[in-house]
Amino acid sequence: MSGVSLKCGDCGALLKSVEEAQEHAEITSHSNFAESTEAVLNLVCSTCSKPCRSKTESDLHTKRTGHTEFVDKTMETVKPISLEAPKAAMEIDNPDGSSGSGDTAEEMIVPDVDKNILEELEGMGFPKARATRALHYSGNASLEAAVNWVVEHENDPDIDEMPKVPANTNAGPPKPALTPEEVKIKAQELRERARKKKEEEEKRMEREREKERIRIGKELLEAKRIEEDNERKRIILLRKAEKEEERRAREKIRQKVEEDKAERRRKLGLPAEDPAAAKPSVPVVEEKKSSLPIRPATKTEQMRECLRSLKQAHKEDDAKVKRAFQTLLTYMGNVAKNPDEEKFRKIRLTNQTFQERVGSLRGGIEFMELCGFEKMEGGEFLFLPRDKIDSAVINSAGTELNSAINNPFFGVL
């Protein structure tokens, strides 16, 4: 059975005629076509008479318009088709007036083509069968037309088969041959055209690749940002949980210490301890310590003792103590990171925030003076001169503050 359609071997599209196949090849650059017994559908909408060539097209038409009734007229328009038919179809009549497509077998011969152009094509390196086929199907128009046909059909399976036509087919008069100079010019033009086409295609592909790289880069950046946000949230939640756990641990320890003290006093028959009366005992201890002949305490030990005294003096308000430690740690961190910035080395003592967090707590200002801060301008400011910054002292202060913040037993006993 002869084919009723042409099927593109590259994308599977069904085409009704050679002209449609040529148009499809120009648009898509596909060149692998073969005859098919599968007819191109012709579904006509009963409502608006729109023809649809496939079930997919009819479904799309239904979605857009709501029309659901179609009449199948596929078999009414089916006509046999052949790939061997020349581009310019010609009516072949026998001398007796009958059509040349009769049932009797006809002698097939090689078509007559322009010999001069054929020689020029062979001189360019094309096989004789391919050159003859190109001249025949390009209508013996010109050397350029034949070369273009070869380029467009170089992937055809029968490209190197000698074409055959009925013996009584009359070929048109041969076209005038080109001179050698014209052949060279045409060949140069063809090469230049092919080079430009290749450059344009490479530029287009490079643009596509660049767009793809940009898209992938944006996706990677967005994914990284989301991952960092999630990690930051996770760390914040962990820190909150750790702080809450530390607070509960300190509270339990404080309660246990108070209970032990009360139990010891009860066993000794002493009355319950008055918190207000217990405070004056601190200077006595300090006086005894000062009277002992011991080596001078290092600055780190002085810092630790200062922080311990601060916590003992305000042990009833653990949150206030912890906020003071964190504020002092922030001051030390700013000085360590930005030693040349005066705003981090100068603090107004009357600042309300400073007073609430550090200044009003016993031992807060003393700790900063141990770190190198000095009172100036009549005691209105605490200032750390640039030339008196001791990195070792600042780092030790940060270490002691971190220990006081993270160690639940710091200053308890």
C-alpha positions in Angstrom: 0.0 0.0 0.0 1.4 3.4 -0.9 1.9 6.0 1.8 -0.9 8.5 2.6 1.3 10.8 4.7 4.9 11.7 5.4 6.3 11.1 8.9 9.2 13.1 10.4 11.7 10.6 11.8 13.1 13.2 14.1 9.9 14.4 15.9 7.2 12.0 14.7 5.0 14.7 13.1 2.6 13.5 10.3 2.5 15.7 7.2 -0.1 15.6 4.4 2.1 16.6 1.5 5.7 17.1 0.2 5.1 20.9 0.5 4.3 20.6 4.2 7.3 18.4 4.7 9.5 21.0 3.0 8.0 23.8 5.2 8.5 21.6 8.3 12.1 21.0 7.4 12.8 24.8 6.9 11.3 25.6 10.3 12.8 22.7 12.4 15.9 21.7 10.2 14.6 18.1 10.3 15.4 16.1 7.2 14.5 12.5 8.0 11.1 11.9 6.3 9.5 8.6 5.3 6.2 7.5 3.8 3.6 6.4 6.3 0.3 4.5 5.9 -1.0 6.4 8.9 -3.4 9.1 7.7 -3.3 12.7 9.0 -6.6 13.1 10.9 -9.2 15.6 9.7 -11.6 16.2 12.5 -14.0 19.0 11.7 -15.8 20.8 14.6 -19.6 20.5 14.1 -20.2 23.9 15.7 -17.6 26.2 14.1 -16.2 24.0 11.3 -12.6 24.3 12.5 -10.5 21.4 11.2 -8.2 19.6 13.7 -5.4 17.4 12.6 -4.9 15.4 15.8 -6.8 14.2 18.9 -4.6 16.5 20.9 -5.6 19.5 18.8 -9.3 18.7 19.1 -9.0 18.3 22.9 -7.3 21.7 23.0 -10.1 23.2 20.9 -12.7 21.7 23.2 -11.0 23.3 26.3 -10.9 26.7 24.6 -14.4 26.8 23.1 -16.4 24.1 24.8 -17.2 22.5 21.5 -17.3 18.7 21.8 -18.8 17.4 18.6 -16.4 16.6 15.7 -16.9 14.9 12.3 -14.1 12.6 11.1 -13.4 13.4 7.5 -10.0 11.8 7.4 -10.7 9.3 4.6 -12.3 11.9 2.4 -9.0 13.8 2.0 -6.5 10.9 2.0 -4.4 10.9 -1.2 -1.4 8.7 -1.9 2.0 10.4 -1.5 5.5 9.6 -2.5 8.9 11.0 -1.5 10.2 10.4 -5.0 7.9 12.9 -6.5 9.9 15.9 -7.8 9.2 19.3 -6.2 7.6 20.6 -9.3 4.9 18.1 -10.1 4.4 17.6 -13.9 1.6 15.9 -15.7 2.9 13.1 -17.9 0.7 12.2 -20.9 1.2 9.4 -23.4 1.1 10.2 -27.1 -2.3 8.6 -27.3 -3.7 11.0 -24.7 -3.9 8.5 -21.8 -2.3 9.2 -18.4 1.3 7.9 -17.8 0.2 6.4 -14.5 -1.4 3.4 -16.0 -1.3 -0.1 -14.8 1.4 -1.2 -17.3 5.0 -1.1 -16.1 7.1 1.6 -17.6 10.8 1.6 -18.3 12.7 3.6 -15.7 15.8 5.5 -16.7 18.3 8.0 -15.2 16.9 11.5 -15.7 18.6 13.9 -18.1 20.4 16.6 -16.2 22.7 19.5 -17.1 26.0 17.8 -17.9 28.1 20.9 -17.3 26.7 21.5 -13.8 27.0 17.7 -13.1 30.7 17.9 -14.0 31.2 20.9 -11.7 29.5 19.1 -8.8 31.7 16.1 -9.4 34.7 18.4 -9.5 33.6 19.7 -6.0 33.8 16.1 -4.7 30.2 15.0 -4.8 29.5 11.4 -6.0 27.8 11.2 -9.4 24.6 9.6 -8.0 24.3 12.3 -5.4 25.0 15.1 -7.9 22.5 13.7 -10.4 19.8 13.4 -7.7 20.5 16.9 -6.5 20.2 18.4 -10.0 17.1 16.4 -10.8 15.2 17.4 -7.7 16.4 21.0 -7.8 15.0 21.3 -11.3 18.4 21.8 -13.0 18.2 25.3 -11.8 21.7 26.1 -10.9 24.8 24.9 -9.1 23.8 26.8 -5.9 20.4 25.2 -5.9 21.9 21.7 -6.3 24.4 22.3 -3.5 21.6 23.6 -1.3 19.5 20.5 -2.0 22.5 18.3 -1.0 23.0 20.2 2.2 19.3 19.9 3.1 19.0 16.2 2.3 22.4 14.9 3.3 20.8 12.6 6.0 18.4 11.0 3.5 18.9 7.2 3.4 18.7 7.2 -0.4 21.0 10.3 -1.0 23.5 8.2 -2.9 21.0 6.2 -5.0 20.7 7.1 -8.7 17.3 8.6 -9.3 14.9 6.9 -11.8 12.1 8.4 -13.9 9.8 7.0 -16.6 11.5 6.8 -20.0 9.0 9.2 -21.6 9.6 12.0 -19.1 10.8 15.1 -20.9 13.4 17.0 -19.0 13.5 20.7 -19.4 16.2 22.4 -21.4 19.6 22.6 -19.6 20.5 25.8 -17.9 23.5 27.6 -19.1 26.7 26.4 -17.3 28.7 28.6 -15.0 32.2 29.7 -15.8 35.0 28.4 -13.5 35.2 31.9 -11.9 31.5 31.9 -11.2 31.8 28.4 -9.7 34.5 29.6 -7.3 32.5 32.6 -6.3 29.4 30.5 -5.7 31.3 28.0 -3.7 32.9 30.8 -1.6 29.4 32.3 -1.0 28.1 28.9 0.1 31.0 28.4 2.5 30.6 31.9 3.9 26.9 31.4 4.3 27.5 28.1 6.1 30.1 29.7 8.3 27.8 32.6 9.3 25.0 30.2 10.0 27.3 28.1 12.2 28.5 31.3 14.1 24.9 32.4 14.7 24.0 29.0 16.0 27.0 29.0 18.3 26.1 32.4 19.6 22.5 31.4 20.2 23.6 28.3 22.1 26.1 30.3 24.2 23.3 32.7 25.1 21.1 29.7 26.1 23.9 28.2 28.2 24.6 31.6 29.9 20.9 31.9 30.8 20.9 28.4 32.2 24.1 29.2 34.2 22.4 32.3 35.6 19.2 30.4 36.5 21.2 27.6 38.2 23.3 30.2 40.1 20.2 32.0 41.4 18.6 28.7 42.5 21.8 27.7 44.3 22.0 31.1 46.1 18.4 30.9 47.1 18.8 27.4 48.4 21.9 28.5 50.4 20.1 31.4 51.9 17.2 29.2 53.0 19.6 26.7 54.5 21.4 29.5 56.4 18.1 30.9 57.7 17.0 27.5 58.9 20.4 26.9 60.6 20.3 30.3 62.2 16.8 29.6 63.6 17.9 26.2 64.9 20.8 27.7 66.7 18.6 30.4 68.3 16.2 27.8 69.5 19.1 25.7 70.9 20.5 28.7 72.7 17.2 29.6 74.2 16.7 26.0 75.4 20.3 26.0 76.9 19.7 29.3 78.7 16.4 28.1 80.2 18.1 24.8 81.3 20.9 26.8 82.9 18.5 29.1 84.7 16.5 26.1 86.1 19.8 24.4 87.2 21.0 27.5 89.0 17.7 27.9 90.7 17.7 24.4 91.9 21.3 24.8 93.3 20.4 28.0 95.0 17.4 26.4 96.6 19.4 23.4 97.7 22.1 25.6 99.3 19.4 27.6 101.2 17.8 24.4 102.4 21.2 23.0 103.5 21.9 26.2 105.5 18.5 26.1 107.1 18.9 22.5 108.0 22.4 23.0 109.6 21.1 26.0 111.6 18.1 23.9 112.7 20.3 21.1 113.9 22.5 23.5 115.8 19.5 25.0 117.5 20.0 28.4 115.9 17.2 30.6 114.7 16.5 31.0 110.9 19.0 33.2 109.1 18.0 36.7 108.3 19.2 37.5 104.7 19.7 41.2 105.6 21.8 40.3 108.7 24.1 38.0 106.7 25.5 40.7 104.4 27.7 42.5 106.9 29.8 39.4 107.3 31.3 40.0 103.9 33.6 42.9 104.8 35.0 40.9 107.8 36.1 38.2 105.4 37.7 40.6 103.1 39.5 42.3 106.0 40.9 38.9 107.1 42.0 38.2 103.6 43.8 41.5 103.3 45.6 40.9 106.5 47.1 37.5 105.4 50.6 37.6 104.0 49.7 36.1 100.6 51.0 36.9 97.1 49.2 39.7 95.2 46.3 38.3 93.1 46.7 38.4 89.4 44.4 40.7 87.3 42.6 37.6 86.0 41.9 36.4 89.6 40.8 39.9 90.5 38.4 39.9 87.6 37.0 36.5 88.7 36.6 37.6 92.3 34.9 40.8 91.1 32.4 38.9 89.1 31.8 36.4 91.9 31.2 39.3 94.3 28.7 40.9 91.9 26.8 37.6 91.6 26.8 37.1 95.4 25.6 40.6 96.0 22.6 40.2 93.7 22.0 36.5 93.9 18.3 37.1 94.5 18.0 38.4 90.9 19.8 35.9 88.6 18.4 37.5 85.4 19.8 40.9 86.4 23.3 39.3 87.1 23.3 37.4 83.8 22.3 40.6 81.9 25.2 42.5 83.5 27.6 39.7 82.5 26.4 39.7 78.9 26.6 43.6 78.7 30.2 43.5 80.0 31.0 40.8 77.5 29.6 42.9 74.7 31.7 45.9 75.8 34.9 43.7 75.8 34.0 42.2 72.4 33.5 45.6 70.8 36.9 46.8 72.1 38.6 43.7 70.9 37.1 43.9 67.4 37.3 47.6 67.0 40.2 49.0 69.0 40.4 52.1 66.9 36.8 53.1 67.4 36.5 55.6 70.2 32.8 55.1 70.6 33.4 51.6 71.9 36.1 52.8 74.4 34.1 55.7 75.9 31.0 55.2 78.1 28.9 57.9 79.8 28.3 56.8 83.4 25.0 58.6 83.6 23.6 56.7 80.6 20.3 55.1 81.8 20.9 51.8 80.1 24.4 51.5 81.4 23.3 52.3 84.9 20.4 49.7 84.8 22.6 46.9 83.5 26.1 47.6 85.0 26.6 50.9 86.8 24.1 50.3 89.6 25.4 46.8 90.4 28.2 46.4 92.9 31.4 45.4 91.1 30.3 46.4 87.6 32.4 49.6 87.3 35.3 47.9 89.2 35.4 45.1 86.6 35.7 47.7 83.8 38.5 49.5 85.6 40.3 46.2 85.9 40.1 46.0 82.1 41.8 49.4 81.7 38.9 51.8 81.7 39.5 55.1 83.6 37.1 57.8 84.9 37.6 61.1 83.2 36.0 64.6 82.9 35.0 64.8 86.5 33.8 61.2 86.7 31.3 61.6 83.9 32.8 59.1 81.5 34.6 55.8 81.6 37.4 55.9 78.9 39.9 53.3 77.7 42.8 55.1 76.0 44.0 53.5 72.7 47.6 53.2 73.9 46.5 51.4 77.1 44.5 48.6 75.4 46.0 45.3 76.6 44.7 42.5 74.3 45.7 39.8 76.8 43.6 41.6 79.5 40.6 42.0 77.2 40.8 38.4 76.2 41.0 37.2 79.8 38.0 39.4 80.7 36.0 37.8 77.9 37.1 34.3 79.1 36.0 35.0 82.7 32.7 36.5 81.5 31.9 33.4 79.3 32.7 31.2 82.3 30.5 33.1 84.6 27.6 33.0 82.1 27.9 29.4 81.1 28.9 27.8 84.4 25.8 27.2 86.5 28.0 26.7 89.7 29.8 30.0 89.3 29.6 32.1 92.5 27.1 29.7 94.1 29.4 28.5 97.0 
